C-alpha cells in the first residue's frame, strides 16, 4: 500500500471469501471450495491486482492486473513514480513521464500520470 497525495495504491491477490462468515460454515462444501480457491489465490495462482483508490472518499479509481503477487511492504510512491516489487523478482517503476513497454501497462501509466499531475502542486 502506498499513498501518493490523494490517491492510495493497493496491491494484492483477489479476496473472494469473507473468512468470518466461512468460519461458521466449515461443513458446507461450497464454502470449503471457495476457501480452497482463496488459498490458491493467496499463493499467487492468478497474479495480483493493483488498485488506485481515492484517499478522500474511498472511491475505486482503477484496477489493473499484475502477473505476480507483490512483495510484502514492497511498494512506495516517491518523486512522481510508483515503485513495486513482486514475488517473481521484478522491481517495477511506474512513471508519470516514461511509460513502460507492454500494452497491459499503458492504462496504468495514463491513470498514474493523470492522478499524479492532478495531486501535485
Secondary structure, DSSP 4 states (H G I P E B T S, - for coil): -EEETTEEEEEE------HHHHHTTTT-HHHHHHHHHHHHHHTTTT-EEEEEEETTT--EEEEEEESSPEEEEEEEEETTEEEEEETTS-EEEEESSSPPSSHHHHHHHHHHHHHHHHH--
